[in-house]
Amino acid sequence: MSKKPSKDKANGATATKTIALNKRARHEYHLEERYEAGVALQGWEVKAIRAGRANIVDGYAYVRSGEIFLIGAQITPLIQASSHTIPEERRTRKLLLHRREIDKVLSSVERDGYTLVPTALYWSNNKIKLEIALAKGKQNHDKRDAAKDRDWQRDKQRVMRRHNRDA
């Protein structure tokens, strides 16, 4: 991954705040490697993101001519935003990674069945970052198995709680 978020000097906590999550990605894909990428945005997009008008659920990333782009992510413009340009909600946005990370992602995506999906959009030290994951699509039986395991873990915790309460 890229640089770790720096520590806040006052209390030692990292200065990150989540803007948008893609929970559907965990359900529909096996997520493997994760990368932190910067996003090349226009001014009206930053204002809209500050207002909480970002959605990355339908987005995906692809590699073209040695660069990585985000497609399908929606940033709804504010009414008063940008009178000199026409805001486009679902425009293609360039992702900013180091060259060696792009090369690594490119070699991984070329494998059969792999894609790049955005998993989180967040603030990191006053910069907007996007977490993208190398992912392989799940089949329906994989999704059912994951739901069955989740239900079993929940039932097991419930039984343990009940058993500990009685003891």
Secondary structure as GFF3:
##gff-version 3
##sequence-region A 1 167
A	DSSP	beta_strand	16	21	.	.	.	ID=ss1
A	DSSP	alpha_helix	23	28	.	.	.	ID=ss2
A	DSSP	beta_strand	29	39	.	.	.	ID=ss3
A	DSSP	alpha_helix	43	50	.	.	.	ID=ss4
A	DSSP	beta_strand	54	55	.	.	.	ID=ss5
A	DSSP	beta_strand	60	64	.	.	.	ID=ss6
A	DSSP	beta_strand	67	71	.	.	.	ID=ss7
A	DSSP	beta_strand	74	75	.	.	.	ID=ss8
A	DSSP	beta_strand	93	96	.	.	.	ID=ss9
A	DSSP	alpha_helix	99	109	.	.	.	ID=ss10
A	DSSP	beta_strand	114	124	.	.	.	ID=ss11
A	DSSP	beta_strand	127	137	.	.	.	ID=ss12
A	DSSP	alpha_helix	140	166	.	.	.	ID=ss13
###
